[in-house]
Amino acid sequence: MENNTQLSYNVRPFNELPQYYRHVRREIVAVVPQNALNILDVGCGAGMLGKALKEENPQRCVVGIELDREAFYYANNNIDRVYNAELESFEPPFNQGEFDCIIFGDILEHLKDPWHIARKYATFLKPEGVMIASIPNIRHLPTLRQVIELGTWEYQDEGILDRTHLRFFTQKSFIELLNQANIICDSVFYLGGQELHSFRPQGLERIVRFGNLALLDVSEEEFLELCAYQLLFVGVHQPKKTIIDCTTKCQSLSKELTSIVVPWWDHTDLLDIWKHNLEHLKDTEIIFVDNGSQPQGKLALEDFCQQHNIKLIRNEQNRGFAAGNNQGAEVATGEYILFLNNDVQVLNFPLESLCNLAKNGIAGPGLMQNELGESYIEGWSLCIKNSTLKALGGWCEDYGPGYWDDVDLCYRAKLAGYSLIPIPQIENLMRHKQNTTGRDGRLDQIALHIRNRGIFARKYYSTHPKILVDGIFFQLYKTGIARVWKSLLEEWVNNGFAKHIVVLDRAGTAPKIPGIRYRILPSYDYNDPDVDREILQQVCDEEGADLFISTYYTTPTTTPSVFMAYDMIPEVMGWDMNNPMWQVKHQGIQNASAYLAISENTARDLVRFFPEIPLESVKVALCGVTDNFSPASQQEVNSFKTKYGISKPYFMIVSIGGYKNTLLFLEAFAQLYSKQAFDIVCTGGVGLLDEELRRYTSGSTVHMLQLSDEELKTAYSGAIALVYPSKYEGFGLPVLEALASGCPVITCPNASIPEVAGKAALYVQDDDIHEMVNALCEVQKPSVRNSLITAGLEQAKKFSWSNMAKIVASTLIETTLLPLNLREINLIVFPDWSQPEESLGLELQRVISAIATHPASDRITLLIDTTDISPEDAELLLSGVTMNLLMEEDIDISEGLEISLVSNLADIQWEALISHIQARIILSAENQQAIAFYGVNIPAFELEKFTTQQNEQFFFT
C-alpha cells in the first residue's frame, strides 16, 4: 500500500491511460450532497471525479483508494490523499464516522465479497452520511435476451459482462446489500439506454418485445430499469442503535406478543404452504380474512381454520386488501401485528426479533422505491405495533383490491415521525411467491396500478394548482439556464411556492433540492419528440397537472403550457431552423398559453419573429444574482492566482468564438503596447487556445479554466475587467455576476446587455477594434476602475432571484386562470346555492339580463362562484337560465357577455383573481362564508342602483 510516493515505475502520458481512469462521472457529481466536505472515492482512478468535486467546492477534502499504479500516480496530483491498494486486503486507516460521503463507482461488482466491503466501509460514514454506488445492470434488455433467448453468456473486455466482474446484482438485490450495511436507499437512477426507448411497453398488457423476448406487465419505472446499462444508487447511513440477533429469542416478550393477519381470495391450494408455516408460528394469534372466496374456497378455509384454531373473518365480497387487513386488525389482540400475504412461505421466523425491529415504526421487506420516488415497506410481510396502526388510522381502503395501500401506510408513518426498517436478510426468513392472487387474471393489474397511483398522488401531492416543470435542460447542459432554474427552485422552496411544483427529472440529472418533489423520466431524445410529448401528457394526466413549463422548450400534447424565452439567438443569427432543437422550440412557442422572457429585449425579439403574440402578453422576469457573487478579499484573489499559476494582471473573457465575438477582444489585445504584461483567463473553455488565435496573444498566457462559483467570483474580483463583446444576449448573466463581484465590465450595447449593465459598464461597438483598444487602456486607470466598480455594485442590487421567482410564480398562477376568460371588466356574484332553484334562477336571470344588455357587454366577464355546488349542477341550472333569456327576452348571451364558473380555486389563485375583479354584484341570497373568505375586499354594488351614468362611471373608472 502506498500513499504519496516517489515515482519508481514508468507512467504513460495521461491521455494514453484507459478512458475508464480519466473520465469524470458527472452523474455522480450531481448527486453528491452540497454539504459533503469529507469524501472517500473508492476506486478513484486518476482522481478526475474528486478533482471535479473539489472544483465545485474548494473546501472539500477528497481521499481516494486506487489499485492501478499509473492511475494512482495521477490521482496524487488531483485529490488530497490517495492509497494504492487492493481493496479486499487493505486495512483502511480511517476513523468511524470520518466521511460525509463514500463513493463506489463501478467497484463492488469486481469484489469477491462486496457485502463485507459495503458493511465495513459504511462504518466510516457519519450517521446520515451518503453512500453512492454504481453497478452494471444485469437486467439490461440486450443482456436478458442474450441469456434467455440466445442462451449465451459471453464475457467481454468491458461492459455489463466484463470478464473482471465477479458479482452481478439486480436493483432489488443491491438495495438489500445496502440495507445489510445500514444504508437506506434513497434514490435509484437509471443510466443510459435511450436507444432502447423505442421498445416502450405496448397495449393494455404493457408488453415489452425485444427480439423474441416478451415481458408482460412492465411499468414505466421497470422499463427504464430494463433499458439502463448501469444503475446508480444513493443511500443514507442509518446505523442501528442496537444489533438484533435474529437467532435469539427476546425473553422479555410474551407468547401473546403478535397477531398475524392474512387476507384470502380463493387460492386455497396455498393452504399446503400454511401447514408448514404454522410450525414456525406456534406462539402467535393467527387471523384469516376471507375476502369473498368461491364456495369451495370458503369451505376449505373454514375446515383449515377449525383444525388449527385460527380465527376466520368472512366477507361475501372482496372488500380489498386494505379493508381485509383492517378487519383483521380490529380483532387482533397482540401488541404487534404482522400482515402476511397468503402466498408467503415461512422459512425461519424469529418473530420476537422482528417485533423489536418494529418498535418505532414499520418493519418488512425493503426499502423499496416506486416511480414517484416514495420509499416504502412492501405489504406482503409488514410488521407494525397495534397501537401504531391505530394512531395512523389503519390501512387506507381507497385503493380497492390492492396496490399502493402499503405505500400509503408507509407515507403516513413517515409523516408521523415513524421509521421504516428493512428486515435484514429477509430472503432467509420467508419467501414470497410474488402476487399469486393479482396475477390470476381476475384483476387488471395495470389499470389498478395506474388508478391507485393517481389516488395516492392526488391525496398527498394534490396541492392545487399543480405545475409540472420539465428539467430537460439539466440533462443537456450545465450553463446559465441551469443556473436560472436551480435558483428559481431554491427560491420557491424558501417562499413556499415549491408545494405546487413537481420537477420531471430526466434520467436523474436535475439538482436535488430539499423541498422539491421529483419524478424520474427518461432522457430526452430529439430524434423522437412526438413520443416524448405523449409521455409528458401521460405524466401530466397521472399527476393531475394544471400547467406545464419546460426548462427548455418541451411540451405535452394537451395540458396548457407556459413558454419561457431565454433568447432568440438562432432566429436572429439565421441558424438552420431545421435543427430538431429549434423545431421543438417553435412548437413550444406555438402551443403555449402564456409567455415569459428573461429580458425586455428577448420579449421584443420573440414578438418580432412571432407577431401573432401581443407584446403586452409577454411577462418579463429579469434574472438575478446570488449573494455568493460579491467582492473577494485580496487574500482570496492571491490564493486563486497561485492555484492556477497566474502571475500577471489578467483580463477575463467567457468562451471563444461565435456570437460571443471574443475575436474583437483578441484583435484589440494584440495591439496593446504592453500586452506581454497581461494574462488572459477564459472561463467555460477547455484545452488550449486554437492555433490561429494564438498569434494575438503571443507573450501572454491564456488560462482556459473550468471554475466553481466560488472560484468564478474570485476570478472576477481579481480581474482588470471582464471583456464581453457579445453581439447578442438573451440576458447576460456573466455581466451581472461580474458587476456583483466588483469587476469592471467592457461590453457592447447589444440586445439585453444595456438592461443588465445600465451605466455601469464601458461600451464599445462590436466591430470597432480601435474603440476596444481604448477601453482596455481606459479601464486600467484607477479613477475609471473605481468608478465602474462602485456603479457596478449598485447596478447589481437591482437584480435578485427572489424577485424573478415571484414574477415567474405569479405568471404561472395567472395562467391557470385563463379558462375563466377574463376581460377588461370582470364582475362576480356569490349565489347561495341552497335556496330554491326557482328563486335562484330568477335572480341570476335578472343579473345576466342587466349585464348582457349593457353596451359594453362584449368587454365583460361575469364570474359565478360555485363553492357549494358541483360545476355540473351549476351548468345545468345556468343552461335553463340562458334558455329563458333567449325565449322570454330574446337575449342571446353567446353574442357578447362571457360567463365563467369559478370552482375549486386555491387561495393563491383567488389572490390573483381578485386583482382582476372590478366589483361584486349583491344578490338577495348570497354565500356569506365564501364572501368572507374571498370577497371582502371586492367593491360591492346593488344591481338596481346602476343607472346608465353610474354604470359608465363604474365600468370605466
N, C-alpha and C positions, 0 to 999 in steps of 0.2 A: 504493500500500500504506500502510495506517495501523496504528499501534499505539494506545496510549492517546491519546485525541483529545478536542478540544473540539468540541461539537456544532455543526455548521454546516448541518444539514438537519433537516427535520421528522420526528419519530418518533411513530408511533401508540402509544396505550396498549398495555401488554404483552399484555393479554388480547385485543387485536384482531389481534395477529400470527397468521399461519397456525400451526395446531397443529404442523405439521412442525418449526417452530423452537422450540416451547415445551415439548414433552413430554420426559420423562425415559425413556431406554431402559433399563428395569430389567433386561432380559435381558442387556444389555451390562455393567451394573454388576455383575451376578452372576458374570461370568467374568473381570473384571479381577483380576489376582493381588493378594492382600492386601499383598504386599511391594513392589508397584509404587508408587514415590513420585513419579517424574517422568513425566508423562503428556502426550502430544500428541493432541488431539482435532481431526482434520481434518474440517472441515465441522461446526463446533461449535454452529451455530445460536445460540440465546440463552444458551448455556452451562449449560443445566439438567443435562445429563449430568455435566459437570465439577463443578457445584455438589454434586450427589449424591455424587460420588466424594470430594470434599473433606469432606463431612459424615461420610462413612464413616470417613475418616482425615484429620484436620486437617493432618497433616504433609505431605500431598501438594501438589505444585505442578502445576497443570494449565494447559497452554498450548493456545490454540485458533487455528484459521485459519477465517475465515468470509467468504464473498463478499457476502452480503446486508448492507447498511449498517445497517438497523434492528436486525436480529438481532445484528450486531456491537456496536451500542451497548449492548444489554442484557447481552451476554456480558461486557463490560468490568466489570460490577458483580458477576459471578458467579464468574469464574475469574481466575487470576493474570495472564495476559498473552494478548492477542488480536491477530491480524493480519488486517486487512481486505484480502483479496487474491484474485485469480483464480489458482487453484491451478497451472495449467499454465504460466503466465508468471511465477509468483512465484519469486524466488530466496531460499530459506529461509536464515535466519541461524543455523542450528543446527549443532552440532558432531557429528562422528562419534561414535556410541555415547552420545549425550546422554540418551536416553529409555529408561525401563523398559518402557513400553507405548505403542503408537501405535494409534489407533482411526480406522478409515474407516467411519463409519456411513452407508450409502446414498450413497456418494460416487463410487466408481470407475466405476460404470455411466454417469455423466454426462460422462466424460472422453473426449477423442479418443484418448489413448494411456495407458490405465490401467496397462499393463505397465511403461512407463517410470517412471511416478509410484511404483508399488509398489517397483521396484528402487531408485529414488532415495531414497525415504523409509526403506526398510529399513536404509540405511547409518546413519541416525540412531538406530537401536536398538542397545542393548548386546547383546553375544553372550548368547544365551539369553533376550533380551528378547522380549516378546509383541506380536504384531500381531493386532488384532481387526478383522474386516471383515464387513459385512452387504451382501447384494446381493439384488435381486429374483430369484425362481426362475422361469426361463423354462420349466422342465419342470412347472410348476403345471398340474394336470389341466384346469381350465377354459381355460387358455391353449392347451394342446396341442389340446384339442377345437376351439377357435376356429380354429386354424391348419389342423389336419389334416382335421377333419370339415366345418367350415363354410367353410373356405377364405378366411378373412378375417384381416386384421392391422390392427385399428383402434386407433390411438393414443388415449390418454385424458389427462385433466388430471392424473391421479395413478394410482398402482398399478403393476403389472408393466410395462404398455405405456405408461408415462408418456412423453409426447411429447418430454421433455427427455433421455430415456435414449438414449445413443449406442452403448453396447455391451451385449451380452447374454451371459450365461455359464450353463453348466451347472455342477453341483458338480465334475465332473471337470476341466473346462477352467479353473475358477477355482483349483482346487488347483494346476494346472500354472502359472498366473500367479504364485501364491505361491512355488512351487518355484523359478521363474526369479529371484525376488527373494531366494533363500536363506532363505525362510520355510517351515519344515516344518510342514505342517498337523497339529495335534494333536487337534482336535475339530471336528465339524460339527454344528450344532444346527438342527433343522427348526422354523421358527416359523410358528404359525398353521395354519389348515386343518382344525381339529377338525370343522367342519361337513361335511367330506368323508369322515370315517372310516366312515360307513355303506357306502361303496363298497369296503370291505376285500376283498382277494383271495379268490376263491371256488374251491372244488373242488381236486382234486389238481393241476390245471394252474395254480392260483393266478392266475385271470383277474380283472383289474380292468375293469369295464364302466362307462363314463361317457358317456351319450348313445349314439351309435353307435360310439364309440371303445372298442376292446377291446385290452388289453395282457396278454401272456402272461408266465408265469414271474416274477411280481413278488414279490420278497422283502419281508419286513416292513419292513426299513430303506428299500428303494426306494419302498415305498408311502408311508412317512412323508415322503420327499422329494417325491413326486408331490403330496401334499396341501399341503405347505408353500408359502406365498406368498413366503416370504423364507428365505434361508439365512444362518446366522451362523457364521463361520469363526474359529477360534482357532489361531494358529500361533506357532512358536518360531523366533527368528532364529538360524540356524546358518551364519554366514559361512564360506565356504571359505577354507582357508589359501592355496591356490593356485588360479588360474583356468586351466582346461584349454581350449586352443584345439582344438575338435573338427575343425578342418580341417588340423591339422598332425600329422604322424607323430611318434611318440616314438622317436627314432633308437636309443635305448639298448635297445629291446626287440627280441628276436629274432623271426625268422619263425615259429618253432615256439611262439610265445607262448601261443596259445589253441586249445583244443579246443571244438568246437561239438557239442552232443548234441541230437538231435531224435527224440522218440518218434513212432511212427506207429501208426495203427489204421485201415487202409484209407484212403480218400480220396486215392488216388494221382493223381487229377486235379490235385492241388496240386503235383505234380512239375513242372508247367509253370512255376509260380512259382519253384521251386528252380533251374531252368535259369538264370533271371535272377539269383537270389540268389548263385549260385556265382561270378558275375563280381565280386562285392564281397567274397568270402570266399576268395580265392586263397591267402592266406598262413596258412591255418588247417588244423587236423585236423578233419575232419567225421565224425561217428558217427551213423548212423541206427539206431534200435531199433525193430524190427518187433514190435509187441505183438499177435500173433495175427491178422494180416490174413487175408482170404479168399484162396484160391489165386491168383486173378487179380491181386490186390494184391501178394501175395508175389513173383510173377514180375516185376511192374512195378518193384518196389523193387530186386530183385536186378539186373535189367538196368541200372537207373539208376546203382546203386552201382558196378557193374563199369565202366560207361562213364566215370564221373567220379572213380574212385579214392576212393570213400567206404567207410569201414568199416561193416559191417552186422552187427547182432546180431539173431538170430531167436528169437522165443518162439512156442510153439504156441498159447498162450492169452494173453489180455490180462492181464498182471500188474499193470497200473495205471501211472499217470503217474509216481508217485514211484519205483516199482521199475524202470521203464524208464530213468529218469534215473540211478538208482544203477548200473545195469548199464553205461550209457554212461560214467559217471564212473570205473568200475573199470578200463576200458581206456584212458582218456584220458591222454595223455602231456603235455599242455600245462600251463604254470604256472597258467593261468586256464581256467575252463570257462564257456562261455556256453550256457545251456539255452534253446532256442527251441521254440515250438510249430510244428507243420508248416504252419500257415496264416499264418505271418508273412512279409510281403513286405519285403525289404531294399531301402531306397531310397538311402541314403548312409551308409556304415558306417565311421567312423573307429575301427577296432577297438582299436588300442593306447590311444587316449584313454579308451575305455570301460573298459579294463582298469585304467588308472590310477585311475579312479573307484572301482573295487572293491578297491583295495589294502588297505583297512582294514575291509572289510565286504562288503555285497551291494549291487550297483547294478542298476537296472532301472526299469520304469515305476512311477510312484507319486509320493509315498507314497499308498497307498490306505488306507481305513479301513473295517472291517466293522462289523456290528451289535453285536459285543462290544466295540467301541472299540479294537480292535487295529490298529495301523498296520503295513503290510507292502508289500513289493515284489511285483508280480504275476508269476506264474510263467511267463508266455508269453515273457518275454525277461529272463532273470535271469543276471547275471554274478557269479561268485564265484571266489576263489582256490581252486585244487585242494586246497592244504594246509588252508585254512579249512574247506572242506566236510568233509574227513576229520576235522578237530578237532571239528566239530559232530556227527559220526556219520552224515553223509549225509542224504538225504531220508527222512522217516518214511513207512513203507509201510502204516501202519494205515488210511489213508484210501481204499484200494481204487483204483477207476478215476480218481479225482481229486477236486478241490475241498478247500480248506483245507490241502493239503500245503504250499503256498507260505507260508501264514500260520504254520504250524508251524515251518518252517525259519527264517523271519524272527524268530519269537518266541525260538527258541533262540539265534539270533545276538545278539539284543538282550541276553538274559540273560548271554551270554558276553562282553559288552562291545564287540561289533562294531557298526558304524554301518550304517544303511540309507540309501543315497544314490540319490535320483531322478536319472535321466538327463535333462539339460536338453533341451527341445525334441525329445523323442523322436519326435513325430509327423513330424519332418523326416528322421528316420533310418530308421524302419521303420513298417510298417502291419500291424495285426492284424485278421484277418477275424472276430474275436470268436467263438471256441469252435465252430469248424466241426464237430469230432467230437462235442462234447457235445450239439449241437442236432440231430443226425441221427436222433434217435428211439430209439436203442439203449439210452440211459441215462435213467433217471428222475432228471433233474437236481434237482428239488425234494427228492425223497426223499434223494438223495445229499447234498445241501447240508445238510439237517436232520440226517441221520445223522452227517455228519462234523463239523458244528458241535458236536454233542453229544460226539463223541470228543475234540475239542480242549478243550472246556470241562471234561470230566471229567479229562482228562490234566493240565491246567495250573491249573484253578480248583477242583479237587475236594478242597479242604481240608475234611475231614469233621469235624463236620456242617456243611452249608451252609445259611445263613439268609438269606432274601431280605427286604429292607426296602423297602417301597414309599414313596418320597419324595414322595408326593402333597401333603403339607402345604406343601412349599416352592413348589409350583405355586399354591396357594390364597392363602396369607398369609405375612407375614414377622414374625408376632407371637411370643409366648412359646413356643409349641410348637415353632416353628422353632428357637428358641434351645436348647431342650431337646435336640432331635435333633442339631443341629450339635455341641453339647457332647459328647453320647454318642459320636458318630462319632470326634471328635477324641480322646477318652479311649481308645476301642477301638484306635485306631492306636497310641497310646502303650503300652497294655498287651498288645498282640499279638492281641487278640480279632478285630481287623479282618480277619484272614485267613479268617474264617468268614463274612464279610458280603459281600453284593452289594446295592448300592443301585440300585433301579429309579428312574431319573432321568426325571421327567415333563417332556418337551419341553425338556430342558436347564436346568431351574430349580433343581436341587439345588446346594448349595455344593460346590465342587471341593476336596476334602481329599486331599492326597497320602497314599497308602497305602490308600485306599478304592477298590474296583473298582465301576464303574458300568455300567449297561446302560440305554440310552435307550428309553423307552416313550412312547406318545402321551399328550397331555394327558388328564386325567380329565374325563369328561362325565357329570354327574349325571342327564342325561336317558336314559342308556343303560347303567346299571350292570351289567346281565346280560352284555352284550358285553364289558365290561371284566373281569368275573370270568373269562370264558373266556380272554381274553388273558393275564390273570395266571396262570391254570392252565397255559396253553401254555408260558409263560416258566418257571414252576416245573418243568415236566416237562423242558424243554430244559436247564435248569441243574442238574437232579438235586437240587432243593431238599429239605431235610429239614424245614424250618419256614419260616413266613411271619409277618412282623409289619408292620403298616402304621403310618405316622406319623399317619394319620387315617382309620381305620375300614374300609378296603377289605379284601376277602378273595378268594382264589381259590376254586375250586369244591370241591377235594378235599384239597389239601395242608394239613396241620394248621397252625393259626394261633394266635398269641397276641394278645389284645386289651389295649391299654394305655388305661386310663381316665384322662383328664385332668380331667374334671369331669362333673357330671350337671346342668348348668345348664338345658338345655331341659326336662328332666323335672321338676326342682324348681320352675322358674318357670312351668310349664304352657304351654310354647310348643306350636305346632302340630306334632304328631308326623307329619303327612302330608308335611312338608317332606322332599324326597328325601335331603337330607344326614342327617337323623335316622333315616330308614328304613334307610339304609346302615349307620348306626351300630348300630342294633338288630340288623340282620342280622349284623354283625361280632361283636356280643356273643353272639348265639345260636349262631354257628358256631365260636366259639373253643374251643380245647382247654385254655387256661390264661389267667390274668388278672393284669395288673399295674395298680397305681394309684399316682398320684404323691403321695397323702396318705392318712392313715388315714381322714379324713372322706370322701374320694372313694370309698374302698373300701366304707365303710358305706353310702353312698348307692347305689352300684352294686348292692349286695346288697338294699337296700330296694326298689329298682324291679325287680330280677330275683331274687326269693327262692330260685329254684332253684339259685343259685350259693352254695356254702358260703363264709362269710366267711373261714374259715381257708385257703381255696384262693386267695385274692387276695393276691398278694405286693405289699407297699408299697415303693416306691423313691422316696424323697424327692429333690426337685430339688436342685441345687447352685448355687454362685455362683463365678465366676472371680476370680482374683487381680486382674483389671483393676478390679473394684469395690473400691476402698479409698479412704480419705480423701484428697481432693485438697488441694494446698497453697493458701494464701491467694492466691498469685500466679496460680495456675490459675483460681481462682474469679473473681478480678478480671478476668482476660482474657476469661473466658466471659461475664461480665456486660456488659463493654464491647462484645463482639462482637454481642450481641443487644439492646443498648440497655436493659439492666435497671439502673435507677438506685436502686431501693429494696430493702429486705429483702423476701424473697418466700416464699410458701408454694407447694409443689408438689402438683399433682394429676395423675392419669392418666386421660385420656379424659373424656368428658362423657356423663351420662345413663345410662339403663338400670339394670341391677343394680349398676353401679359406684356408684350412689347419690351422685353428686357434688353433687346439689342440696342435700343436707343441709349440706355444707360451705359452699356459696354462701349459703344462708339464714343460717347462723351468721356467716359473714364479714360479711354486711350489717349485723349487729347489733354488730360491734366498734366501740367508740367512736373508735378511731384507724385505721379501715380505710384511709383515704387515705394512710397512711404505708407501706402494703404493696403489692406487686405480686403477681401470680399467674403461675406458669409451668405450663402444661399441655402435657405430652408426649403424643404419639400423636394429636394433633388437628391439623387444617389449617384455614386460612381464619380467620374471625372467630367470636367467641362469638355464639351465637344472640341475636337482639334481645331475646327475652323473658327471657333470663338476665342481660343487661347491667345491669338495674336493681339487681341485687345487688352489682355491682362498680363502680358509678359513683365516680369519683375515683381509681380504680386501673386499672392496665394489665394486661390478660390477654395473656400471650405464648404463642401457640399454636405450638409448636416440634416439628420432627422432628429428633431428635438421634442422633448416633452413640453407640456405647457409651462412648467416652472422654468425650464431652460430657455424656452422661447421668450418669456418675459424678461429674463436676464439678458438674453441676446439683444432684444430691442433696447433695453436700458443702457447697454454699453455701446450701442452703435452711434456713429456720427449721424446717420439718418437711415430711415427705410426709404429706399428708392422704388417707387411703384408706378411706372409709366404706363399703366394698363389702358388699352383702347376701349375696353368695355367691362363693366362690373354690374352684377345684379345687386350687390350691396358694397362689399369691400371690407370684410372682417379684418384682414391684416392691417389696414389703415387704422381702424378703430382700436385694435389691440396695441398697436404701436403708440398711438396717442395716449392711451391709458397707462402705458409703461414709461412715459416720459421720453419718448423717442421722436425727434423731428421727422417730418414726412415730406418727401418730394414726390409729387404725383401729377396727374393730368386732369383737367376739368371735364372729364368724360362721364357720361351715363350717371350712375348714382354717386360717384365719388364726392362731388361737392356737397351732397346731402350728409355724408358721413364726416368729411373733414372740415366743412364750413370754412372759416377764415383762418384755420389753424395749420395750414399746410402751404408749402411753396408749390405753385402750379406752373407747369410748362406745357407747351403744345406737344402732342405725341409724336411729331415728326421733326422737331426743332432741336438739332444736336447742340447748336450754339447756346440756346436757352438752357438746355440741360447742363452744359459745362458751367455756365454762370451760376446755376442753382447749386451745383456740387461745391463750388467755391464759396458761395454766399452762406451756405449752411454751416460752414466751419467758423464763421465769425461768432465770438461769444455772445454779443448782443442779440444777433439774429437767432442763434440757437436757443438762448434762454427765453426769448420772447415766444418762439414756437413751442417750446416745452410747456410754458405756462398756459398758453392758449389751448394747446392740445389736451392738457389735463382738464381744463374747464369744458372743452367740447365733449370729451368722453363722458362727462357726468350726465349728458342729455340722453344717454342710451342705457337701457337696462333690460336684462332678460325677464325680470318680473313684469315690466310694462308690456313687453311683447307677448308674454304668456297670457296676460289679462285680455289683450286685444284679440289674440287668436281664439281663446276660450269663448269670449263674447261673440265672436263671429260664428263659431260653431253652434253655440246655443241659438243665436238668431236664425241660423239656417234651419234648425229643427222646427222653427215656427212658419216656414214657408207654406206648408199645407193650409195654413189659416188664410192665405191670400190677402194679407194686409194691404191697405191702400192709404191714400193721403189722409182720409178721415176714417177713424175706427171707433165705433161705439159698442158698448157691451150691455147686456142685460143678464140678471141673475134670477131666473124664474124659480119659484117654489114648485118643484115638480110633484109634490104630494097633494096639491089642490086638485079639485075635479078637472078632468080632461077638457070638459066643455068650456069652463070659465078660463082655464089656462090658454086654450086655443084661441078664444075670442080676444084676450089681451095681447097675445103675440101677433094676432092678425092686425090689431089696431096699430101696434108699433111698426110692423113691417110695412103696412099700408102708408103710414105717415112718412117713413123714410124713403120708400120706393118711389113716392110721387114728388120727392124733393128734386129741384133742378140739378143738384149735384150728386144724385144717387149713383151715377156711374163712377164716382170717386169715393164711395162709402163702402165699408165692410161692417156688417152687423155681426158681432160676436155673441153667441148664446152659450152661457155656461151650462154644462151638463154634469155637474158634480154628483148629483144624487139620482142619476138615471143613466141607463146604458145608452150609448150613442145610437144603437139600432132603434130603441124605443123613441128616442128624441127625433130621429129621422122620420119615423113613421108618423108621429104627431105633426111634424112640420110639413110633411107632404100633403096632409089634409088641409093645413092652413094655406099653403100656396095654391092648392086646388080651389079653395073657397075664394081666395083673392081673384083668381082668374075668372071664376064663374060669376061671382057677385059684383066685383068691382072692375072687371076687365083689366086687371093689373098682372102683367107677366114679369115676375121678378128676374127672370133669366136675361132680360134685356138691359139691366143696369145694376141694381143692387147686388152685392155679394153677401151671402150669409154663410157663416162658418160656425161649426160647433166646437166648443172648447172643452176638451176632455183629457183626463189623465196627464195633465201638465205637472211637472215637478216645480218646486219653489223657485229654482234657478231659472226656469222657463217663464214662470209668472213674472218674475222681476224684470226680465227682458220684455215681456209682452206689455206690461203696464206702461212702459215708456212710450209705447206707440198708441195708447188709447186716449182719445180726447175727452170722453165722457161716458158716464153710466146713465142709462135711461131708467128712471124709477118706475117700478111696477107696483101694483096694488098688493101683490103677494110675492115676496122675494125670499130667497135663500139667505137668511141673515148670517148664518155661520160662514158661508162662502164669502159674503161681503166682508165680514170681519177679518177673514184670512187674507183676501186678495184685493178687495175693492175699496178699502178705507180711504186711500189717497187718490182715488179717481173722482174728479168733479161729477156731481150728480145733478140731473135735471129732470123735472116733470115734463112729460111729453106734451101735456095740454098747454103749458106755458110757452111753447115755441110759436111765436109769431113769425111771419116771413122775415121780418127785420132781425129778430133775435136769432133765428136760425142762421142767417147770413153771418151775423157777428160771431156766433159760436163756432160755426164751421171754419171760418177763415181767419180767426184771430191767431 
